[in-house]
Amino acid sequence: MSTWPLNEKPVLIFYETTRACPLACRHCRANAILKPLPNELMTQEAMKLIDDITGFGKPYPVLILTGGDPLMREDIFEIMDYAKSQGIPIALSPAVSTKLLNEDVLREIKGRVSSVSISLDGAEARTHNAIRKTALEPIDVFKTTLRVFDVFRAVGIPFQVNTAVMKMNVRELPRIFKIVHDHGATAWEVFFLIRVGRAMELEPLDPWESEDVVQFLYEASMYGVQVRTVEAPFFRRVIIQRNNGLSYRGMGLYEELTSELRKIMGEPPKNAKRPTFTPTRDGYGIIFISSEGNIYPSGFLPLYLGNVRKDNIVRVYREHPVLMRIREANFNGRCGICEFRSICGGSRARAYTELNDPFGEDPACVYKPTPNPQPTP
Ligand code: SF4
C-alpha cells in the first residue's frame, strides 16, 4: 500500500447510495431517514459514476457502498454487479435489520463484495441499543448484530467492525474489542465523533481522553486484529512514537482501559506484529460522494467540491485546490508545524466543524510539536 499513488487516486471511495435507513442512530452523520431523498442518483447515474471511477486506472480504488442503508436501494445488487463487471472492488456498509440483512441476503452479498462493515457501539445491549435505535422494526439490535457476525463467519464473508467512541461508551472499549476479536473480524475501526448530523447531541471525548484511547488502541492492536481510527489520525503519531520505544503513562482512563484489556484478553502474543498504517486523511486517499452526487473530502467534511452529475470524479480528486492543499499537508496552527503532519495532518473534519477552518489544527490532539522538527520516517 505504501506505493499507492495517493496524489493520483484514492484508496477508498465512499458512495452514500441512499440516506434511507431502518435505524435512527444517535450519532448518524447522514441524518438518515426512513424514505430516500428525491434527488438521489438514479441507477444509470450510479453506473456512470462507476464508469468515471475506472478513469483512475487499475488497480482501482475500493468502492464502499454506504448509506443510510445501501440495502434500502432496490437496485443495489445491480449497482454491485456493474461495478464488479468493471473490475472495481466493492465493500458494503449495511445497517443491521432482520428484514434486509438476513441470511439469504448475506448469501447474495457473498461473492460480490470483498468485505462488509458492521457497527457495534456497546459491549452490552443497553448501551448499543441506546445508541443504535431502530426506526422500522422492534428488534434487539445488539443481539441481532452478534448473530450477523456469526452468520458472516459461517457464510465466509470477511467483515470489519466499526465503533463510534464517545463519553457514554468509552469504558466498554476493551469488552467491545473482545467481541470483535472473538467473532473473527478482520479489522476494528474506531470513529471519533465529529459534531455533524445527529452527533450534535452526543458528548465527544475531550482531548486527553482521546489521547488515552488512541494509546489504548495501540495496545489492542497487539492481539492480531487490525485497528484503525476514523477522524483521529493522530493514532499514527502514537504508532510511530510507541514503535520507536516511547512509553506512555497516561491519565486514569488509559490505565483503566489497558488493565481491563489485559484482564480479559491476557498478555498479547510475544511475536505480536507492530501496527502499521496508510497515511490517508479526508480528501487524501479518501473521497466521498453523497446520495445526491455531491463530492466531499469525506462524509464528515461537507465541503462541496463538485457533483458527479456534471463533474468528473477523477479530475476533481486530482485538481481541486482544496484537495491539493490537503495533500501538501499545508495546515494552520499546530498541525502546520508538526513533524507528523505528512502522515497524520489532523482531522480536517474536526478542524472545519470546531474552528470553521478546514486547514486548521485538530482540536482533539494534545501533541505540542517541537520547533524545527525533523521529518517523520
Ligand atoms: S498536531 Fe496535528 S499533525 Fe501533529 S500529531 Fe497532532 S493532529 Fe497530527
Boltz pocket constraint, residues with backbone or C-beta under 6 A from the ligand:
constraints:
  - pocket:
      binder: B
      contacts: [[A, 233], [A, 234], [A, 237], [A, 334], [A, 335], [A, 336], [A, 338], [A, 339], [A, 340], [A, 341], [A, 344], [A, 345], [A, 346], [A, 347], [A, 361], [A, 362], [A, 365], [A, 366], [A, 367], [A, 368], [A, 369]]
      max_distance: 6.0
